[in-house]
Amino acid sequence: MVTVIDTRGASLRHPEKQARPDSPVLKKPDWLRVRAPGSAGYNETRGLVREHKLTTVCEEAACPNIGECWSIGHATMMIMGEICTRACAFCNVTTGLPNALDADEPRRVGEAVAKMKLNHVVITSVDRDDLADGGAAHFAETVRQIRTQAPGVTIEILTPDFLRKDGSAEILIDSKPDVFNHNLETVPRLYLSIRPGARYYNSLRLLEQVKTRDPNQFTKSGLMVGLGEGREEVMQVMDDMRSAGVDFITIGQYLQPTRKHAAIDRFVTPEEFFGYESIARSKGFLMVSSSPLTRSSHHAGEDFERLRAAQRASLK
């Protein structure tokens, strides 16, 4: 199915994913059931998103927490368009040839953040392999606009990997976000099938580079489980993250967006998530969020405050 976006470009909905045989969608266990969105707060946030012509990863990635987050005015803004140059097997964002960057987008994002009276904002983006810098300058300008229009807000960025984009990571690190988040997503063994356009050790080096260039920035990374990874593999990724200086790890259940996406191997139980949390804390992470519905941006503001408190406690 081809979806025409506008006269400047078009997108093909997951061409690589559609080539796979249909896979069964497993029935969700009770612990993964969430209430359908529709509260007054949800509608207000939705209205602001539409008013400022913003794209959110909440909608594009079909996040199960959208009802909860939008009801309290939390939304993760996705910049640089809604078409990604990658075709990751877990992701519901459209794959194709992106449109040109909207030069006014950073200003509009800053304006929206100020109008929503946010304390903490998360900014993410699609992968833009078509751009010489991967979109790093546009991302950094968005951070600057938020600082200018909403100076009291803390900023968390959830970034692409900037694979083969020399100098791009430095541009974004130097924009001084409060939290630099880049998700490893899965264990190295599954990269070829789940995240074929990325490289595990490139992503790991990116996180390490943040700490090397600016030790004061918090770093954060996340894993999906339920894709067929082993427990020992998850623990090895934890060790790799700690070696790269990652402060905050998130671990959540992978949910298959459509039958064309990677199949769920199994539903990880809440007890297993608690076990992962205990292990991660023992390995020295300042902050751990591990539960079936954990997502990178879920409760990000509250988690940031806990992260700062944990840092202060560790320095005493």
ABEGO torsion letter per residue (X at the ends): XBBBABAABBBBBGAAAAABBBBBBBBBBAAABBBBBGBAAAAAAAAAAAAAGBBBAAAAAGBAAAAAAAAAGBBBBBBGEABBABBBAABABBBEBBBBBBAAAAAAAAAAAAAAGBABBBBBBBBBAABAAGGAAAAAAAAAAAAAABAABBBBBBBBAGBGBBGAAAAAAAAGBABBBBBAGBBAAAAAAABAABBAAAAAAAAAAAAAABAABBBBBBBBBGAGBBAAAAAAAAAAAAAAGBABBBBBBBBBABAABBBBABBBBAAAAAAAAAAAAAAGBABBBBBAABBAABGAAAAAAAAAAAAAAAAX
